[in-house]
């Protein structure tokens, strides 16, 4: 049997851990100058995760997203990891 992936090494959990240690550190910056910190990224990810749960999305479900490369797109994608 193949080894399973350590869930603490998945992007949403790594971002959570970094947000706890350095919430004000910039995670990404848009070309227009806007930034998102680790704390903001983690909070947005959790908001999207909650929205997906309320919509009936659960672990193991397949979800297609059609969003532009944007801060919101990252929140949606990473929110699915929760």
Buried (B, 14 or more C-beta within 10 A) or exposed (E): EEEEEEEEEBEBBEBBBBBEEEBEEEBEEEEEEEEBBBBBBBBBBBEBBEEBEEEEBEEEEEEEEEEEEEBEEBBBBBBBBB
